[in-house]
Amino acid sequence: MADYKQMWTDLGMDLEKHDLLCEVLPEAFGGVYLSQQNRPQGMGFYDFVVSEIHGVRPAEMLEHQKQGGKVFGTFCVYVPDEVVFAAGGIAAGLCGGSQFWVSGGEKVLPANTCPLIKASVGARLDKTCPFFLIPDMYVGETTCDGKKKAWEILAGEVPFHIIDVPQMKRDKDVAAFEAEIMDFIAMVEKVTGNKITAERLGESIKLINNKRKGLQRLYNARKASPVPISGKDALLVTQIAFYDDPARCAQMANQLAEELEERVARQEGVFPANALRIMVSGTPMAIPNWKLHHIIETAGAAVVVEESCTGTRYFENLVDESATTVEGQVRALAERYMKTNCACFTPNPGRVEDIVRLADEYKVDGIIDTNLQFCNLYSTESFLVKQALADKGLPVMHIETDYSEQDYEQLRTRIEAFLEMLRK
């Protein structure tokens, strides 16, 4: 690993506390990832990214700022990255996925706040993550009440823009989100000093669409049996996609997908052809949250698809590229983003339909519907999910967890019992 201590010092990071994180991560990553057999060679790039997780990309972002560019830290799949890149900026996903940052968030947030929110706030307040210290502006949204209040706290640290996500999907709601994107464009133009033209926005739409296409191609390879890549590796690819350079992300995802397609042609897999095929649905798993996938796959089952923000919701729908005016492009953006089925919407039949469709496309044997502790949206919606899947004859287990390892053995016992039931 290169020496980034001067960069971290210049950012004002708490180096002593950060060193504790740097000591733990390699061991955790090695135990979860490097212990796997027959991994695709293309995963070498993603292993490198993790080995330099607080170095390479932050250095690129800082160099961008030195050249006069702006960096926007984003917190949700409803933030249209296309707008940021159209103005010559960089957008980087910031959601925290580590227990390491939770205690910092609990200094200002109630303990019964979901770990993703606590970790995201804690990473900034404890000054232990460069990604949270570099952005010129944060961009959040209104998908849950916990986030809305957390944004007010983070706004005391960093300039903050909030995109209001409508809670229904009527025509007037799509129009309302369209207006939110126009407001976002005006803000991004002001911060960057760059005008967003139809030409620039069109190029940016194609850039992000290409990233989505690369991830779609990778996921399509997971439909094969035997599956050519582990769920853990596929999850890591998606997690890194949130903050990597989008052109590089597309390039590396396509290279990996090509290797997987060659494996599929040879009928080569990382699990036996008769291994159980599992879908994980529910709340997102921000890096480095790999606990659930690790438990499932060390129990002999393969995670073949994720219905989550760190899965299909992130890349499944493309933006229509045919519009030639900013107004038309913004409408296309609004329509694309409003197709994403988060539990924040009511009514929300689309999410259940997604799960049923994906279960068929990926030929899954069972579904593990997961909920980050204190996320009331997904926890409540799990009732409707279980009800709908029971009607379809699809086996499902609901679990609630956080980022700690305290429930690891309990989860392992429950998951092994679920898998055993599926084998009978």
WOGIZI-V33839 format. One record per helix or strand. SS is the DSSP state (hx for helix, st for strand). FROM is the first residue (numbers start at 1). LEN is the number of residues. If there is no record, write none. Layout:
BEGIN
ss = (SS:SS)
from = (FROM:FROM)
len = (LEN:LEN)
END
This chain:
BEGIN
ss = (hx:hx:hx:hx:st:hx:st:hx:hx:hx:st:hx:st:hx:hx:hx:hx:st:hx:st:hx:hx:hx:st:hx:st:hx)
from = (5:15:43:56:71:81:90:99:115:130:137:145:160:171:198:231:246:277:291:302:312:326:349:366:376:396:408)
len = (6:20:9:11:4:6:4:7:11:5:5:10:4:22:24:11:20:6:8:6:4:12:13:7:16:6:16)
END
